[in-house]
Amino acid sequence: MTTAPLRLRLDAAALVANWRLLARLSGTAACGAAVKANGYGLGARGVVQRLAAAGCRDFFVASWAEARDLADLGVTVSVLHGLRAEDLADRPPHVRPVLGTPEQVQRWREAGGGACDVMVDTGMNRLGVSPAQVAAGLLDGLAIETLMSHLVSADEEVDLNARQLHAFAALAGHSSARRLSLANSSGLALGADYHFDLTRPGIALYGGRQRAPHAGIAQVVTPEAQILQRRRVTAGETIGYNATYTAPRDMEVAILNLGYADGYLRCFSNKGRALAGDAVLPVVGRVSMDLTAICVDAAPTLAEGDWVSMAYDLPETAALSGLSQYELITGLGARFDRVWA
Ligand SMILES: *Cc1c(COP(=O)(O)O)cnc(C)c1O
């Protein structure tokens, strides 16, 4: 198979080290992994295989289609978006729905039940049954493995964190749940009160840093692109669509096989950077659908066919672009080869 002219370099050692750090920060709680949206863009199968080998036992996806893609790996998967009528027909083994409405609870009971998870809404007003419904007996008799809730603003210092914590803690003992789970990546950094029995980090596994305890989290994802053409641009000429960049001097430019259709979005126009060895190579002009131009004055030997890395440290790149750390990786497209090293 020929390789693509663009690839994601995925650092397996960093992924595993990040999970181990998050597991340590989770104290006595087990540490799972959110692998929805194709493992946040990295490729869910590659992520699950590596984390399962490291000892991770609880994986979270959004849909049943995502769960089916992992079925042959033999890991336990929870489907965060619950159980539609259409989902009953094709349910692989080792997959539990995270039931989130009375209708879903009813559907699960009628289908014969079995081990399930349940989401309780403690303030997000997104998915989940209410604490009042739990108190009224909605879940009585269900075989619940994990009762969970989700924090609204765990990456911020706000009172809502403690309010959700107390609302969730008050549910203990009101269901058959074997385990309780509240914290995502930033939630597990809020301290032991938030750990309960299981944590569910996502973004920090993949290099996201939102809170001080994440300081040791390492970058996992680096987009790399091949140079299609190197050219000289004369002072006063412009580069790319709508001529947003005018060469201030004669300069050397390389055209990369990477564009906004790959998730390298237009906000990197005249802002993003590529790296080659020690050289920092700024994006010049507008990012187009499939192509991006960089100034290569600092890299005299870079030539057609060579590869460069895009600067993609998640907190830095989020600050530079205005995108969230989540958008930066989940938007990386299908044209990248995903290469684990
Ligand atoms: C996505 C998700 C997570 C992981 O969140 P991060 O902020 O990426 O750590 C945990 N729990 C639920 C319910 C989620 O939807």
The ligand as an SDF file (V2000), in Angstrom:
LIG
                    3D

 15 15  0  0  0  0  0  0  0  0999 V2000
  -16.1900   12.7110   26.8540 C   0  0  0  0  0  0  0  0  0  0  0  0
  -16.5620   12.2880   28.2010 C   0  0  0  0  0  0  0  0  0  0  0  0
  -15.5790   12.0650   29.1750 C   0  0  0  0  0  0  0  0  0  0  0  0
  -14.1360   12.4270   28.9810 C   0  0  0  0  0  0  0  0  0  0  0  0
  -14.0120   13.8280   29.0950 O   0  0  0  0  0  0  0  0  0  0  0  0
  -12.6130   14.6010   28.9610 P   0  0  0  0  0  0  0  0  0  0  0  0
  -12.9550   16.0000   29.2570 O   0  0  0  0  0  0  0  0  0  0  0  0
  -12.1810   14.4000   27.5400 O   0  0  0  0  0  0  0  0  0  0  0  0
  -11.6660   13.9900   29.9150 O   0  0  0  0  0  0  0  0  0  0  0  0
  -15.9820   11.5340   30.3990 C   0  0  0  0  0  0  0  0  0  0  0  0
  -17.2950   11.2840   30.6350 N   0  0  0  0  0  0  0  0  0  0  0  0
  -18.2680   11.5150   29.7250 C   0  0  0  0  0  0  0  0  0  0  0  0
  -19.6800   11.2330   30.0770 C   0  0  0  0  0  0  0  0  0  0  0  0
  -17.9400   12.0320   28.4980 C   0  0  0  0  0  0  0  0  0  0  0  0
  -18.9070   12.2980   27.6030 O   0  0  0  0  0  0  0  0  0  0  0  0
  1  2  1  0
  2  3  1  0
  2 14  2  0
  3  4  1  0
  3 10  2  0
  4  5  1  0
  5  6  1  0
  6  7  2  0
  6  8  1  0
  6  9  1  0
 10 11  1  0
 11 12  2  0
 12 13  1  0
 12 14  1  0
 14 15  1  0
M  END
$$$$
